[in-house]
């Protein structure tokens, strides 16, 4: 064990004879001077800044009521977000609006087709 790590453990009030403490101190020391270890998928990346695009939120709302409008507004919002140069967030919301709009539109077409075929079957 490194004497420097033992001294650091003493300063922090940690047991210097604990192998786990020494391993963690070694890992911290090897990760770079003064840098915390990076964990997870987004470690070290800055959080996105900016407001969520309002049109994307409106598109998501419309996807539940009028799927065609959700698809149209979602596409417009996605174009605005991509053209904005990173000033606005919400690309995921816009994509969700488009996907939900498509799913609900397909479900509506299938439901109408089933109703029509049921009506024709009884006549």
Phi and psi restraints in degrees (range 20) as a CNS / XPLOR table:
assign (resid 1 and name C) (resid 2 and name N)
       (resid 2 and name CA) (resid 2 and name C) 1.0 -76.2 20.0 2
assign (resid 2 and name N) (resid 2 and name CA)
       (resid 2 and name C) (resid 3 and name N) 1.0 135.2 20.0 2
assign (resid 2 and name C) (resid 3 and name N)
       (resid 3 and name CA) (resid 3 and name C) 1.0 -63.1 20.0 2
assign (resid 3 and name N) (resid 3 and name CA)
       (resid 3 and name C) (resid 4 and name N) 1.0 -32.3 20.0 2
assign (resid 3 and name C) (resid 4 and name N)
       (resid 4 and name CA) (resid 4 and name C) 1.0 -63.9 20.0 2
assign (resid 4 and name N) (resid 4 and name CA)
       (resid 4 and name C) (resid 5 and name N) 1.0 -38.8 20.0 2
assign (resid 4 and name C) (resid 5 and name N)
       (resid 5 and name CA) (resid 5 and name C) 1.0 -68.3 20.0 2
assign (resid 5 and name N) (resid 5 and name CA)
       (resid 5 and name C) (resid 6 and name N) 1.0 -38.8 20.0 2
assign (resid 5 and name C) (resid 6 and name N)
       (resid 6 and name CA) (resid 6 and name C) 1.0 -63.9 20.0 2
assign (resid 6 and name N) (resid 6 and name CA)
       (resid 6 and name C) (resid 7 and name N) 1.0 -40.7 20.0 2
assign (resid 6 and name C) (resid 7 and name N)
       (resid 7 and name CA) (resid 7 and name C) 1.0 -65.1 20.0 2
assign (resid 7 and name N) (resid 7 and name CA)
       (resid 7 and name C) (resid 8 and name N) 1.0 -40.8 20.0 2
assign (resid 7 and name C) (resid 8 and name N)
       (resid 8 and name CA) (resid 8 and name C) 1.0 -63.3 20.0 2
assign (resid 8 and name N) (resid 8 and name CA)
       (resid 8 and name C) (resid 9 and name N) 1.0 -41.8 20.0 2
assign (resid 8 and name C) (resid 9 and name N)
       (resid 9 and name CA) (resid 9 and name C) 1.0 -62.0 20.0 2
assign (resid 9 and name N) (resid 9 and name CA)
       (resid 9 and name C) (resid 10 and name N) 1.0 -43.1 20.0 2
assign (resid 9 and name C) (resid 10 and name N)
       (resid 10 and name CA) (resid 10 and name C) 1.0 -60.6 20.0 2
assign (resid 10 and name N) (resid 10 and name CA)
       (resid 10 and name C) (resid 11 and name N) 1.0 -44.3 20.0 2
assign (resid 10 and name C) (resid 11 and name N)
       (resid 11 and name CA) (resid 11 and name C) 1.0 -63.2 20.0 2
assign (resid 11 and name N) (resid 11 and name CA)
       (resid 11 and name C) (resid 12 and name N) 1.0 -33.8 20.0 2
assign (resid 11 and name C) (resid 12 and name N)
       (resid 12 and name CA) (resid 12 and name C) 1.0 -85.6 20.0 2
assign (resid 12 and name N) (resid 12 and name CA)
       (resid 12 and name C) (resid 13 and name N) 1.0 -5.7 20.0 2
assign (resid 12 and name C) (resid 13 and name N)
       (resid 13 and name CA) (resid 13 and name C) 1.0 77.3 20.0 2
assign (resid 13 and name N) (resid 13 and name CA)
       (resid 13 and name C) (resid 14 and name N) 1.0 25.3 20.0 2
assign (resid 13 and name C) (resid 14 and name N)
       (resid 14 and name CA) (resid 14 and name C) 1.0 -100.6 20.0 2
assign (resid 14 and name N) (resid 14 and name CA)
       (resid 14 and name C) (resid 15 and name N) 1.0 152.3 20.0 2
assign (resid 14 and name C) (resid 15 and name N)
       (resid 15 and name CA) (resid 15 and name C) 1.0 -68.6 20.0 2
assign (resid 15 and name N) (resid 15 and name CA)
       (resid 15 and name C) (resid 16 and name N) 1.0 123.6 20.0 2
assign (resid 15 and name C) (resid 16 and name N)
       (resid 16 and name CA) (resid 16 and name C) 1.0 -80.3 20.0 2
assign (resid 16 and name N) (resid 16 and name CA)
       (resid 16 and name C) (resid 17 and name N) 1.0 -8.6 20.0 2
assign (resid 16 and name C) (resid 17 and name N)
       (resid 17 and name CA) (resid 17 and name C) 1.0 -98.2 20.0 2
assign (resid 17 and name N) (resid 17 and name CA)
       (resid 17 and name C) (resid 18 and name N) 1.0 2.3 20.0 2
assign (resid 17 and name C) (resid 18 and name N)
       (resid 18 and name CA) (resid 18 and name C) 1.0 -84.9 20.0 2
assign (resid 18 and name N) (resid 18 and name CA)
       (resid 18 and name C) (resid 19 and name N) 1.0 119.9 20.0 2
assign (resid 18 and name C) (resid 19 and name N)
       (resid 19 and name CA) (resid 19 and name C) 1.0 -61.6 20.0 2
assign (resid 19 and name N) (resid 19 and name CA)
       (resid 19 and name C) (resid 20 and name N) 1.0 -34.0 20.0 2
assign (resid 19 and name C) (resid 20 and name N)
       (resid 20 and name CA) (resid 20 and name C) 1.0 -66.3 20.0 2
assign (resid 20 and name N) (resid 20 and name CA)
       (resid 20 and name C) (resid 21 and name N) 1.0 -40.7 20.0 2
assign (resid 20 and name C) (resid 21 and name N)
       (resid 21 and name CA) (resid 21 and name C) 1.0 -63.7 20.0 2
assign (resid 21 and name N) (resid 21 and name CA)
       (resid 21 and name C) (resid 22 and name N) 1.0 -44.6 20.0 2
assign (resid 21 and name C) (resid 22 and name N)
       (resid 22 and name CA) (resid 22 and name C) 1.0 -64.4 20.0 2
assign (resid 22 and name N) (resid 22 and name CA)
       (resid 22 and name C) (resid 23 and name N) 1.0 -39.5 20.0 2
assign (resid 22 and name C) (resid 23 and name N)
       (resid 23 and name CA) (resid 23 and name C) 1.0 -63.7 20.0 2
assign (resid 23 and name N) (resid 23 and name CA)
       (resid 23 and name C) (resid 24 and name N) 1.0 -43.5 20.0 2
assign (resid 23 and name C) (resid 24 and name N)
       (resid 24 and name CA) (resid 24 and name C) 1.0 -65.0 20.0 2
assign (resid 24 and name N) (resid 24 and name CA)
       (resid 24 and name C) (resid 25 and name N) 1.0 -40.6 20.0 2
assign (resid 24 and name C) (resid 25 and name N)
       (resid 25 and name CA) (resid 25 and name C) 1.0 -65.3 20.0 2
assign (resid 25 and name N) (resid 25 and name CA)
       (resid 25 and name C) (resid 26 and name N) 1.0 -38.2 20.0 2
assign (resid 25 and name C) (resid 26 and name N)
       (resid 26 and name CA) (resid 26 and name C) 1.0 -63.5 20.0 2
assign (resid 26 and name N) (resid 26 and name CA)
       (resid 26 and name C) (resid 27 and name N) 1.0 -42.3 20.0 2
assign (resid 26 and name C) (resid 27 and name N)
       (resid 27 and name CA) (resid 27 and name C) 1.0 -63.9 20.0 2
assign (resid 27 and name N) (resid 27 and name CA)
       (resid 27 and name C) (resid 28 and name N) 1.0 -43.4 20.0 2
assign (resid 27 and name C) (resid 28 and name N)
       (resid 28 and name CA) (resid 28 and name C) 1.0 -62.7 20.0 2
assign (resid 28 and name N) (resid 28 and name CA)
       (resid 28 and name C) (resid 29 and name N) 1.0 -39.8 20.0 2
assign (resid 28 and name C) (resid 29 and name N)
       (resid 29 and name CA) (resid 29 and name C) 1.0 -68.2 20.0 2
assign (resid 29 and name N) (resid 29 and name CA)
       (resid 29 and name C) (resid 30 and name N) 1.0 -35.6 20.0 2
assign (resid 29 and name C) (resid 30 and name N)
       (resid 30 and name CA) (resid 30 and name C) 1.0 -82.4 20.0 2
assign (resid 30 and name N) (resid 30 and name CA)
       (resid 30 and name C) (resid 31 and name N) 1.0 -13.8 20.0 2
assign (resid 30 and name C) (resid 31 and name N)
       (resid 31 and name CA) (resid 31 and name C) 1.0 -79.6 20.0 2
assign (resid 31 and name N) (resid 31 and name CA)
       (resid 31 and name C) (resid 32 and name N) 1.0 -7.5 20.0 2
assign (resid 31 and name C) (resid 32 and name N)
       (resid 32 and name CA) (resid 32 and name C) 1.0 126.7 20.0 2
assign (resid 32 and name N) (resid 32 and name CA)
       (resid 32 and name C) (resid 33 and name N) 1.0 153.0 20.0 2
assign (resid 32 and name C) (resid 33 and name N)
       (resid 33 and name CA) (resid 33 and name C) 1.0 -68.9 20.0 2
assign (resid 33 and name N) (resid 33 and name CA)
       (resid 33 and name C) (resid 34 and name N) 1.0 115.2 20.0 2
assign (resid 33 and name C) (resid 34 and name N)
       (resid 34 and name CA) (resid 34 and name C) 1.0 76.3 20.0 2
assign (resid 34 and name N) (resid 34 and name CA)
       (resid 34 and name C) (resid 35 and name N) 1.0 2.2 20.0 2
assign (resid 34 and name C) (resid 35 and name N)
       (resid 35 and name CA) (resid 35 and name C) 1.0 -98.7 20.0 2
assign (resid 35 and name N) (resid 35 and name CA)
       (resid 35 and name C) (resid 36 and name N) 1.0 140.7 20.0 2
assign (resid 35 and name C) (resid 36 and name N)
       (resid 36 and name CA) (resid 36 and name C) 1.0 -79.2 20.0 2
assign (resid 36 and name N) (resid 36 and name CA)
       (resid 36 and name C) (resid 37 and name N) 1.0 150.6 20.0 2
assign (resid 36 and name C) (resid 37 and name N)
       (resid 37 and name CA) (resid 37 and name C) 1.0 -64.5 20.0 2
assign (resid 37 and name N) (resid 37 and name CA)
       (resid 37 and name C) (resid 38 and name N) 1.0 149.1 20.0 2
assign (resid 37 and name C) (resid 38 and name N)
       (resid 38 and name CA) (resid 38 and name C) 1.0 -99.8 20.0 2
assign (resid 38 and name N) (resid 38 and name CA)
       (resid 38 and name C) (resid 39 and name N) 1.0 125.4 20.0 2
assign (resid 38 and name C) (resid 39 and name N)
       (resid 39 and name CA) (resid 39 and name C) 1.0 -118.8 20.0 2
assign (resid 39 and name N) (resid 39 and name CA)
       (resid 39 and name C) (resid 40 and name N) 1.0 154.4 20.0 2
assign (resid 39 and name C) (resid 40 and name N)
       (resid 40 and name CA) (resid 40 and name C) 1.0 79.2 20.0 2
assign (resid 40 and name N) (resid 40 and name CA)
       (resid 40 and name C) (resid 41 and name N) 1.0 178.5 20.0 2
assign (resid 40 and name C) (resid 41 and name N)
       (resid 41 and name CA) (resid 41 and name C) 1.0 -76.0 20.0 2
assign (resid 41 and name N) (resid 41 and name CA)
       (resid 41 and name C) (resid 42 and name N) 1.0 -33.3 20.0 2
assign (resid 41 and name C) (resid 42 and name N)
       (resid 42 and name CA) (resid 42 and name C) 1.0 -107.2 20.0 2
assign (resid 42 and name N) (resid 42 and name CA)
       (resid 42 and name C) (resid 43 and name N) 1.0 16.4 20.0 2
assign (resid 42 and name C) (resid 43 and name N)
       (resid 43 and name CA) (resid 43 and name C) 1.0 -61.3 20.0 2
assign (resid 43 and name N) (resid 43 and name CA)
       (resid 43 and name C) (resid 44 and name N) 1.0 136.9 20.0 2
assign (resid 43 and name C) (resid 44 and name N)
       (resid 44 and name CA) (resid 44 and name C) 1.0 81.8 20.0 2
assign (resid 44 and name N) (resid 44 and name CA)
       (resid 44 and name C) (resid 45 and name N) 1.0 -7.0 20.0 2
assign (resid 44 and name C) (resid 45 and name N)
       (resid 45 and name CA) (resid 45 and name C) 1.0 -94.9 20.0 2
assign (resid 45 and name N) (resid 45 and name CA)
       (resid 45 and name C) (resid 46 and name N) 1.0 139.1 20.0 2
assign (resid 45 and name C) (resid 46 and name N)
       (resid 46 and name CA) (resid 46 and name C) 1.0 -68.8 20.0 2
assign (resid 46 and name N) (resid 46 and name CA)
       (resid 46 and name C) (resid 47 and name N) 1.0 147.5 20.0 2
assign (resid 46 and name C) (resid 47 and name N)
       (resid 47 and name CA) (resid 47 and name C) 1.0 -70.5 20.0 2
assign (resid 47 and name N) (resid 47 and name CA)
       (resid 47 and name C) (resid 48 and name N) 1.0 145.6 20.0 2
assign (resid 47 and name C) (resid 48 and name N)
       (resid 48 and name CA) (resid 48 and name C) 1.0 -64.0 20.0 2
assign (resid 48 and name N) (resid 48 and name CA)
       (resid 48 and name C) (resid 49 and name N) 1.0 141.4 20.0 2
assign (resid 48 and name C) (resid 49 and name N)
       (resid 49 and name CA) (resid 49 and name C) 1.0 -113.7 20.0 2
assign (resid 49 and name N) (resid 49 and name CA)
       (resid 49 and name C) (resid 50 and name N) 1.0 165.1 20.0 2
assign (resid 49 and name C) (resid 50 and name N)
       (resid 50 and name CA) (resid 50 and name C) 1.0 105.1 20.0 2
assign (resid 50 and name N) (resid 50 and name CA)
       (resid 50 and name C) (resid 51 and name N) 1.0 166.4 20.0 2
assign (resid 50 and name C) (resid 51 and name N)
       (resid 51 and name CA) (resid 51 and name C) 1.0 -87.2 20.0 2
assign (resid 51 and name N) (resid 51 and name CA)
       (resid 51 and name C) (resid 52 and name N) 1.0 158.0 20.0 2
assign (resid 51 and name C) (resid 52 and name N)
       (resid 52 and name CA) (resid 52 and name C) 1.0 -77.2 20.0 2
assign (resid 52 and name N) (resid 52 and name CA)
       (resid 52 and name C) (resid 53 and name N) 1.0 135.3 20.0 2
assign (resid 52 and name C) (resid 53 and name N)
       (resid 53 and name CA) (resid 53 and name C) 1.0 -59.6 20.0 2
assign (resid 53 and name N) (resid 53 and name CA)
       (resid 53 and name C) (resid 54 and name N) 1.0 124.6 20.0 2
assign (resid 53 and name C) (resid 54 and name N)
       (resid 54 and name CA) (resid 54 and name C) 1.0 -65.9 20.0 2
assign (resid 54 and name N) (resid 54 and name CA)
       (resid 54 and name C) (resid 55 and name N) 1.0 -34.7 20.0 2
assign (resid 54 and name C) (resid 55 and name N)
       (resid 55 and name CA) (resid 55 and name C) 1.0 -65.0 20.0 2
assign (resid 55 and name N) (resid 55 and name CA)
       (resid 55 and name C) (resid 56 and name N) 1.0 -33.7 20.0 2
assign (resid 55 and name C) (resid 56 and name N)
       (resid 56 and name CA) (resid 56 and name C) 1.0 -65.7 20.0 2
assign (resid 56 and name N) (resid 56 and name CA)
       (resid 56 and name C) (resid 57 and name N) 1.0 -41.7 20.0 2
assign (resid 56 and name C) (resid 57 and name N)
       (resid 57 and name CA) (resid 57 and name C) 1.0 -66.3 20.0 2
assign (resid 57 and name N) (resid 57 and name CA)
       (resid 57 and name C) (resid 58 and name N) 1.0 -43.1 20.0 2
assign (resid 57 and name C) (resid 58 and name N)
       (resid 58 and name CA) (resid 58 and name C) 1.0 -62.5 20.0 2
assign (resid 58 and name N) (resid 58 and name CA)
       (resid 58 and name C) (resid 59 and name N) 1.0 -38.2 20.0 2
assign (resid 58 and name C) (resid 59 and name N)
       (resid 59 and name CA) (resid 59 and name C) 1.0 -63.2 20.0 2
assign (resid 59 and name N) (resid 59 and name CA)
       (resid 59 and name C) (resid 60 and name N) 1.0 -40.4 20.0 2
assign (resid 59 and name C) (resid 60 and name N)
       (resid 60 and name CA) (resid 60 and name C) 1.0 -63.5 20.0 2
assign (resid 60 and name N) (resid 60 and name CA)
       (resid 60 and name C) (resid 61 and name N) 1.0 -41.9 20.0 2
assign (resid 60 and name C) (resid 61 and name N)
       (resid 61 and name CA) (resid 61 and name C) 1.0 -61.3 20.0 2
assign (resid 61 and name N) (resid 61 and name CA)
       (resid 61 and name C) (resid 62 and name N) 1.0 -45.8 20.0 2
assign (resid 61 and name C) (resid 62 and name N)
       (resid 62 and name CA) (resid 62 and name C) 1.0 -64.8 20.0 2
assign (resid 62 and name N) (resid 62 and name CA)
       (resid 62 and name C) (resid 63 and name N) 1.0 -28.8 20.0 2
assign (resid 62 and name C) (resid 63 and name N)
       (resid 63 and name CA) (resid 63 and name C) 1.0 -59.9 20.0 2
assign (resid 63 and name N) (resid 63 and name CA)
       (resid 63 and name C) (resid 64 and name N) 1.0 -30.3 20.0 2
assign (resid 63 and name C) (resid 64 and name N)
       (resid 64 and name CA) (resid 64 and name C) 1.0 -79.6 20.0 2
assign (resid 64 and name N) (resid 64 and name CA)
       (resid 64 and name C) (resid 65 and name N) 1.0 -28.9 20.0 2
assign (resid 64 and name C) (resid 65 and name N)
       (resid 65 and name CA) (resid 65 and name C) 1.0 -98.5 20.0 2
assign (resid 65 and name N) (resid 65 and name CA)
       (resid 65 and name C) (resid 66 and name N) 1.0 -54.9 20.0 2
assign (resid 65 and name C) (resid 66 and name N)
       (resid 66 and name CA) (resid 66 and name C) 1.0 -127.6 20.0 2
assign (resid 66 and name N) (resid 66 and name CA)
       (resid 66 and name C) (resid 67 and name N) 1.0 95.5 20.0 2
assign (resid 66 and name C) (resid 67 and name N)
       (resid 67 and name CA) (resid 67 and name C) 1.0 -55.9 20.0 2
assign (resid 67 and name N) (resid 67 and name CA)
       (resid 67 and name C) (resid 68 and name N) 1.0 -34.6 20.0 2
assign (resid 67 and name C) (resid 68 and name N)
       (resid 68 and name CA) (resid 68 and name C) 1.0 -63.5 20.0 2
assign (resid 68 and name N) (resid 68 and name CA)
       (resid 68 and name C) (resid 69 and name N) 1.0 -42.9 20.0 2
assign (resid 68 and name C) (resid 69 and name N)
       (resid 69 and name CA) (resid 69 and name C) 1.0 -64.9 20.0 2
assign (resid 69 and name N) (resid 69 and name CA)
       (resid 69 and name C) (resid 70 and name N) 1.0 -36.8 20.0 2
assign (resid 69 and name C) (resid 70 and name N)
       (resid 70 and name CA) (resid 70 and name C) 1.0 -61.4 20.0 2
assign (resid 70 and name N) (resid 70 and name CA)
       (resid 70 and name C) (resid 71 and name N) 1.0 -40.0 20.0 2
assign (resid 70 and name C) (resid 71 and name N)
       (resid 71 and name CA) (resid 71 and name C) 1.0 -66.9 20.0 2
assign (resid 71 and name N) (resid 71 and name CA)
       (resid 71 and name C) (resid 72 and name N) 1.0 -45.6 20.0 2
assign (resid 71 and name C) (resid 72 and name N)
       (resid 72 and name CA) (resid 72 and name C) 1.0 -64.9 20.0 2
assign (resid 72 and name N) (resid 72 and name CA)
       (resid 72 and name C) (resid 73 and name N) 1.0 -51.6 20.0 2
assign (resid 72 and name C) (resid 73 and name N)
       (resid 73 and name CA) (resid 73 and name C) 1.0 -66.9 20.0 2
assign (resid 73 and name N) (resid 73 and name CA)
       (resid 73 and name C) (resid 74 and name N) 1.0 -33.7 20.0 2
assign (resid 73 and name C) (resid 74 and name N)
       (resid 74 and name CA) (resid 74 and name C) 1.0 -64.2 20.0 2
assign (resid 74 and name N) (resid 74 and name CA)
       (resid 74 and name C) (resid 75 and name N) 1.0 -40.6 20.0 2
assign (resid 74 and name C) (resid 75 and name N)
       (resid 75 and name CA) (resid 75 and name C) 1.0 -66.1 20.0 2
assign (resid 75 and name N) (resid 75 and name CA)
       (resid 75 and name C) (resid 76 and name N) 1.0 -42.8 20.0 2
assign (resid 75 and name C) (resid 76 and name N)
       (resid 76 and name CA) (resid 76 and name C) 1.0 -63.3 20.0 2
assign (resid 76 and name N) (resid 76 and name CA)
       (resid 76 and name C) (resid 77 and name N) 1.0 -42.2 20.0 2
assign (resid 76 and name C) (resid 77 and name N)
       (resid 77 and name CA) (resid 77 and name C) 1.0 -64.8 20.0 2
assign (resid 77 and name N) (resid 77 and name CA)
       (resid 77 and name C) (resid 78 and name N) 1.0 -41.1 20.0 2
assign (resid 77 and name C) (resid 78 and name N)
       (resid 78 and name CA) (resid 78 and name C) 1.0 -62.3 20.0 2
assign (resid 78 and name N) (resid 78 and name CA)
       (resid 78 and name C) (resid 79 and name N) 1.0 -41.2 20.0 2
assign (resid 78 and name C) (resid 79 and name N)
       (resid 79 and name CA) (resid 79 and name C) 1.0 -63.9 20.0 2
assign (resid 79 and name N) (resid 79 and name CA)
       (resid 79 and name C) (resid 80 and name N) 1.0 -42.2 20.0 2
assign (resid 79 and name C) (resid 80 and name N)
       (resid 80 and name CA) (resid 80 and name C) 1.0 -61.3 20.0 2
assign (resid 80 and name N) (resid 80 and name CA)
       (resid 80 and name C) (resid 81 and name N) 1.0 -43.7 20.0 2
assign (resid 80 and name C) (resid 81 and name N)
       (resid 81 and name CA) (resid 81 and name C) 1.0 -65.4 20.0 2
assign (resid 81 and name N) (resid 81 and name CA)
       (resid 81 and name C) (resid 82 and name N) 1.0 -44.1 20.0 2
assign (resid 81 and name C) (resid 82 and name N)
       (resid 82 and name CA) (resid 82 and name C) 1.0 -68.1 20.0 2
assign (resid 82 and name N) (resid 82 and name CA)
       (resid 82 and name C) (resid 83 and name N) 1.0 -34.7 20.0 2
assign (resid 82 and name C) (resid 83 and name N)
       (resid 83 and name CA) (resid 83 and name C) 1.0 -79.2 20.0 2
assign (resid 83 and name N) (resid 83 and name CA)
       (resid 83 and name C) (resid 84 and name N) 1.0 -17.3 20.0 2
assign (resid 83 and name C) (resid 84 and name N)
       (resid 84 and name CA) (resid 84 and name C) 1.0 -76.4 20.0 2
assign (resid 84 and name N) (resid 84 and name CA)
       (resid 84 and name C) (resid 85 and name N) 1.0 -7.7 20.0 2
assign (resid 84 and name C) (resid 85 and name N)
       (resid 85 and name CA) (resid 85 and name C) 1.0 69.8 20.0 2
assign (resid 85 and name N) (resid 85 and name CA)
       (resid 85 and name C) (resid 86 and name N) 1.0 30.3 20.0 2
assign (resid 85 and name C) (resid 86 and name N)
       (resid 86 and name CA) (resid 86 and name C) 1.0 87.2 20.0 2
assign (resid 86 and name N) (resid 86 and name CA)
       (resid 86 and name C) (resid 87 and name N) 1.0 10.2 20.0 2
assign (resid 86 and name C) (resid 87 and name N)
       (resid 87 and name CA) (resid 87 and name C) 1.0 -76.0 20.0 2
assign (resid 87 and name N) (resid 87 and name CA)
       (resid 87 and name C) (resid 88 and name N) 1.0 -28.6 20.0 2
assign (resid 87 and name C) (resid 88 and name N)
       (resid 88 and name CA) (resid 88 and name C) 1.0 -121.9 20.0 2
assign (resid 88 and name N) (resid 88 and name CA)
       (resid 88 and name C) (resid 89 and name N) 1.0 151.2 20.0 2
assign (resid 88 and name C) (resid 89 and name N)
       (resid 89 and name CA) (resid 89 and name C) 1.0 -105.0 20.0 2
assign (resid 89 and name N) (resid 89 and name CA)
       (resid 89 and name C) (resid 90 and name N) 1.0 175.7 20.0 2
assign (resid 89 and name C) (resid 90 and name N)
       (resid 90 and name CA) (resid 90 and name C) 1.0 118.3 20.0 2
assign (resid 90 and name N) (resid 90 and name CA)
       (resid 90 and name C) (resid 91 and name N) 1.0 12.3 20.0 2
assign (resid 90 and name C) (resid 91 and name N)
       (resid 91 and name CA) (resid 91 and name C) 1.0 -61.8 20.0 2
assign (resid 91 and name N) (resid 91 and name CA)
       (resid 91 and name C) (resid 92 and name N) 1.0 -37.4 20.0 2
assign (resid 91 and name C) (resid 92 and name N)
       (resid 92 and name CA) (resid 92 and name C) 1.0 -65.8 20.0 2
assign (resid 92 and name N) (resid 92 and name CA)
       (resid 92 and name C) (resid 93 and name N) 1.0 -37.9 20.0 2
assign (resid 92 and name C) (resid 93 and name N)
       (resid 93 and name CA) (resid 93 and name C) 1.0 -65.5 20.0 2
assign (resid 93 and name N) (resid 93 and name CA)
       (resid 93 and name C) (resid 94 and name N) 1.0 -42.8 20.0 2
assign (resid 93 and name C) (resid 94 and name N)
       (resid 94 and name CA) (resid 94 and name C) 1.0 -64.2 20.0 2
assign (resid 94 and name N) (resid 94 and name CA)
       (resid 94 and name C) (resid 95 and name N) 1.0 -42.8 20.0 2
assign (resid 94 and name C) (resid 95 and name N)
       (resid 95 and name CA) (resid 95 and name C) 1.0 -64.3 20.0 2
assign (resid 95 and name N) (resid 95 and name CA)
       (resid 95 and name C) (resid 96 and name N) 1.0 -37.9 20.0 2
assign (resid 95 and name C) (resid 96 and name N)
       (resid 96 and name CA) (resid 96 and name C) 1.0 -64.4 20.0 2
assign (resid 96 and name N) (resid 96 and name CA)
       (resid 96 and name C) (resid 97 and name N) 1.0 -40.0 20.0 2
assign (resid 96 and name C) (resid 97 and name N)
       (resid 97 and name CA) (resid 97 and name C) 1.0 -61.9 20.0 2
assign (resid 97 and name N) (resid 97 and name CA)
       (resid 97 and name C) (resid 98 and name N) 1.0 -43.1 20.0 2
assign (resid 97 and name C) (resid 98 and name N)
       (resid 98 and name CA) (resid 98 and name C) 1.0 -64.0 20.0 2
assign (resid 98 and name N) (resid 98 and name CA)
       (resid 98 and name C) (resid 99 and name N) 1.0 -46.6 20.0 2
assign (resid 98 and name C) (resid 99 and name N)
       (resid 99 and name CA) (resid 99 and name C) 1.0 -63.1 20.0 2
assign (resid 99 and name N) (resid 99 and name CA)
       (resid 99 and name C) (resid 100 and name N) 1.0 -46.4 20.0 2
assign (resid 99 and name C) (resid 100 and name N)
       (resid 100 and name CA) (resid 100 and name C) 1.0 -63.4 20.0 2
assign (resid 100 and name N) (resid 100 and name CA)
       (resid 100 and name C) (resid 101 and name N) 1.0 -39.6 20.0 2
assign (resid 100 and name C) (resid 101 and name N)
       (resid 101 and name CA) (resid 101 and name C) 1.0 -60.1 20.0 2
assign (resid 101 and name N) (resid 101 and name CA)
       (resid 101 and name C) (resid 102 and name N) 1.0 -43.5 20.0 2
assign (resid 101 and name C) (resid 102 and name N)
       (resid 102 and name CA) (resid 102 and name C) 1.0 -65.4 20.0 2
assign (resid 102 and name N) (resid 102 and name CA)
       (resid 102 and name C) (resid 103 and name N) 1.0 -44.5 20.0 2
assign (resid 102 and name C) (resid 103 and name N)
       (resid 103 and name CA) (resid 103 and name C) 1.0 -61.8 20.0 2
assign (resid 103 and name N) (resid 103 and name CA)
       (resid 103 and name C) (resid 104 and name N) 1.0 -47.5 20.0 2
assign (resid 103 and name C) (resid 104 and name N)
       (resid 104 and name CA) (resid 104 and name C) 1.0 -66.9 20.0 2
assign (resid 104 and name N) (resid 104 and name CA)
       (resid 104 and name C) (resid 105 and name N) 1.0 -34.8 20.0 2
assign (resid 104 and name C) (resid 105 and name N)
       (resid 105 and name CA) (resid 105 and name C) 1.0 -65.5 20.0 2
assign (resid 105 and name N) (resid 105 and name CA)
       (resid 105 and name C) (resid 106 and name N) 1.0 -44.0 20.0 2
assign (resid 105 and name C) (resid 106 and name N)
       (resid 106 and name CA) (resid 106 and name C) 1.0 -63.7 20.0 2
assign (resid 106 and name N) (resid 106 and name CA)
       (resid 106 and name C) (resid 107 and name N) 1.0 -42.3 20.0 2
assign (resid 106 and name C) (resid 107 and name N)
       (resid 107 and name CA) (resid 107 and name C) 1.0 -62.0 20.0 2
assign (resid 107 and name N) (resid 107 and name CA)
       (resid 107 and name C) (resid 108 and name N) 1.0 -39.1 20.0 2
assign (resid 107 and name C) (resid 108 and name N)
       (resid 108 and name CA) (resid 108 and name C) 1.0 -66.6 20.0 2
assign (resid 108 and name N) (resid 108 and name CA)
       (resid 108 and name C) (resid 109 and name N) 1.0 -42.6 20.0 2
assign (resid 108 and name C) (resid 109 and name N)
       (resid 109 and name CA) (resid 109 and name C) 1.0 -63.9 20.0 2
assign (resid 109 and name N) (resid 109 and name CA)
       (resid 109 and name C) (resid 110 and name N) 1.0 -42.7 20.0 2
assign (resid 109 and name C) (resid 110 and name N)
       (resid 110 and name CA) (resid 110 and name C) 1.0 -64.0 20.0 2
assign (resid 110 and name N) (resid 110 and name CA)
       (resid 110 and name C) (resid 111 and name N) 1.0 -43.4 20.0 2
assign (resid 110 and name C) (resid 111 and name N)
       (resid 111 and name CA) (resid 111 and name C) 1.0 -62.6 20.0 2
assign (resid 111 and name N) (resid 111 and name CA)
       (resid 111 and name C) (resid 112 and name N) 1.0 -42.7 20.0 2
assign (resid 111 and name C) (resid 112 and name N)
       (resid 112 and name CA) (resid 112 and name C) 1.0 -64.6 20.0 2
assign (resid 112 and name N) (resid 112 and name CA)
       (resid 112 and name C) (resid 113 and name N) 1.0 -41.7 20.0 2
assign (resid 112 and name C) (resid 113 and name N)
       (resid 113 and name CA) (resid 113 and name C) 1.0 -62.7 20.0 2
assign (resid 113 and name N) (resid 113 and name CA)
       (resid 113 and name C) (resid 114 and name N) 1.0 -40.0 20.0 2
assign (resid 113 and name C) (resid 114 and name N)
       (resid 114 and name CA) (resid 114 and name C) 1.0 -66.5 20.0 2
assign (resid 114 and name N) (resid 114 and name CA)
       (resid 114 and name C) (resid 115 and name N) 1.0 -39.6 20.0 2
assign (resid 114 and name C) (resid 115 and name N)
       (resid 115 and name CA) (resid 115 and name C) 1.0 -65.7 20.0 2
assign (resid 115 and name N) (resid 115 and name CA)
       (resid 115 and name C) (resid 116 and name N) 1.0 -43.5 20.0 2
assign (resid 115 and name C) (resid 116 and name N)
       (resid 116 and name CA) (resid 116 and name C) 1.0 -63.5 20.0 2
assign (resid 116 and name N) (resid 116 and name CA)
       (resid 116 and name C) (resid 117 and name N) 1.0 -42.6 20.0 2
assign (resid 116 and name C) (resid 117 and name N)
       (resid 117 and name CA) (resid 117 and name C) 1.0 -69.4 20.0 2
assign (resid 117 and name N) (resid 117 and name CA)
       (resid 117 and name C) (resid 118 and name N) 1.0 -30.3 20.0 2
assign (resid 117 and name C) (resid 118 and name N)
       (resid 118 and name CA) (resid 118 and name C) 1.0 -69.6 20.0 2
assign (resid 118 and name N) (resid 118 and name CA)
       (resid 118 and name C) (resid 119 and name N) 1.0 -39.5 20.0 2
assign (resid 118 and name C) (resid 119 and name N)
       (resid 119 and name CA) (resid 119 and name C) 1.0 -67.0 20.0 2
assign (resid 119 and name N) (resid 119 and name CA)
       (resid 119 and name C) (resid 120 and name N) 1.0 -43.4 20.0 2
assign (resid 119 and name C) (resid 120 and name N)
       (resid 120 and name CA) (resid 120 and name C) 1.0 -66.6 20.0 2
assign (resid 120 and name N) (resid 120 and name CA)
       (resid 120 and name C) (resid 121 and name N) 1.0 -30.1 20.0 2
assign (resid 120 and name C) (resid 121 and name N)
       (resid 121 and name CA) (resid 121 and name C) 1.0 -71.8 20.0 2
assign (resid 121 and name N) (resid 121 and name CA)
       (resid 121 and name C) (resid 122 and name N) 1.0 -27.2 20.0 2
assign (resid 121 and name C) (resid 122 and name N)
       (resid 122 and name CA) (resid 122 and name C) 1.0 -88.5 20.0 2
assign (resid 122 and name N) (resid 122 and name CA)
       (resid 122 and name C) (resid 123 and name N) 1.0 -10.7 20.0 2
